[in-house]
């Protein structure tokens, strides 16, 4: 791909600055003086606090009490009873489901 200037001149000449004779870009044009930057004095100082002001006081809560000791034998016994109850309910629900399935299949066959 060949890229050339639309004027037909040399490629580098197209991108060069205009001559100083053109007037507006020349060295004879005065350069404006930069405006002085305002100095930042920092944020305003807050009003002093009242001499009677104090931070809020948080009272210390009492230390936590110790937990009661666990009776491991009683825990094992209650877990065993719960397991037996769960198995019993499951067996009764399974027996009812089996009886209903047998009734529905017998009605469809006969």
C-alpha positions as CSV (number, residue, x, y, z in Angstrom):
1,X,0.0,0.0,0.0
2,X,1.4,3.3,-1.0
3,X,0.4,6.3,1.0
4,X,1.3,9.7,-0.4
5,X,0.2,13.3,0.2
6,X,-2.8,14.7,-1.6
7,X,-0.7,17.5,-2.8
8,X,1.7,15.2,-4.7
9,X,4.7,16.4,-2.8
10,X,7.1,14.4,-0.6
11,X,5.4,12.3,2.2
12,X,7.5,14.0,5.0
13,X,6.9,17.5,3.7
14,X,3.1,17.0,4.1
15,X,3.6,16.6,7.9
16,X,6.1,19.3,8.5
17,X,5.3,22.6,10.3
18,X,4.4,25.6,8.2
19,X,7.1,28.1,7.4
20,X,7.8,30.9,9.9
21,X,6.9,33.3,7.1
22,X,3.2,32.4,7.4
23,X,2.8,34.7,10.3
24,X,0.5,32.9,12.7
25,X,2.9,30.1,13.6
26,X,6.1,32.1,13.3
27,X,8.6,32.9,16.1
28,X,7.7,36.6,15.8
29,X,4.3,36.0,17.5
30,X,4.4,37.0,21.2
31,X,3.9,34.2,23.7
32,X,1.3,35.0,26.4
33,X,2.7,34.9,29.9
34,X,1.4,32.0,31.9
35,X,-1.2,32.8,34.6
36,X,0.2,32.3,38.1
37,X,-1.4,29.3,39.8
38,X,-3.2,30.1,43.0
39,X,-1.6,28.5,46.0
40,X,-3.9,26.2,48.0
41,X,-3.9,27.1,51.7
42,X,-5.6,23.8,52.7
43,X,-9.1,23.3,54.2
44,X,-10.5,25.7,56.6
45,X,-9.8,25.1,60.3
46,X,-12.8,23.7,62.2
47,X,-14.3,25.4,65.2
48,X,-12.8,24.3,68.5
49,X,-14.8,21.7,70.4
50,X,-16.6,22.7,73.6
51,X,-14.5,22.3,76.7
52,X,-17.3,20.2,78.3
53,X,-17.5,17.8,75.4
54,X,-16.4,14.1,76.1
55,X,-16.6,11.1,73.9
56,X,-19.4,8.6,74.7
57,X,-18.4,6.1,77.3
58,X,-19.2,2.4,76.6
59,X,-19.6,0.3,79.7
60,X,-17.9,-3.1,79.7
61,X,-20.3,-6.0,79.5
62,X,-19.9,-8.8,82.0
63,X,-17.8,-11.8,80.9
64,X,-19.9,-14.6,79.4
65,X,-21.0,-17.4,81.7
66,X,-19.7,-20.9,81.3
67,X,-22.0,-23.4,79.5
68,X,-23.4,-26.3,81.5
69,X,-21.8,-29.7,81.1
70,X,-23.3,-32.1,78.6
71,X,-24.7,-35.4,79.7
72,X,-23.4,-37.6,76.9
73,X,-25.4,-40.7,78.1
74,X,-28.7,-38.8,78.0
75,X,-27.8,-37.4,74.5
76,X,-27.1,-40.9,73.1
77,X,-30.3,-42.2,74.5
78,X,-32.4,-39.3,73.0
79,X,-30.7,-39.7,69.6
80,X,-31.5,-43.4,69.6
81,X,-35.1,-42.8,70.5
82,X,-35.4,-40.2,67.7
83,X,-33.8,-42.7,65.2
84,X,-36.3,-45.4,66.2
85,X,-39.2,-43.0,65.8
86,X,-37.9,-41.9,62.3
87,X,-37.6,-45.5,61.1
88,X,-41.1,-46.3,62.5
89,X,-42.7,-43.4,60.6
90,X,-40.9,-44.4,57.5
91,X,-42.0,-48.0,57.7
92,X,-45.6,-47.0,58.3
93,X,-45.5,-44.6,55.3
94,X,-43.9,-47.3,53.1
95,X,-46.5,-49.9,54.1
96,X,-49.4,-47.4,53.3
97,X,-47.8,-46.6,49.9
98,X,-47.4,-50.3,49.1
99,X,-51.0,-51.1,50.0
100,X,-52.2,-48.2,47.8
101,X,-50.1,-49.4,44.9
102,X,-51.4,-52.9,45.2
103,X,-55.0,-51.6,45.2
104,X,-54.5,-49.4,42.2
105,X,-52.7,-52.1,40.2
106,X,-55.4,-54.7,41.1
107,X,-58.2,-52.4,40.0
108,X,-56.4,-51.7,36.7
109,X,-55.8,-55.4,36.0
110,X,-59.2,-56.8,37.0
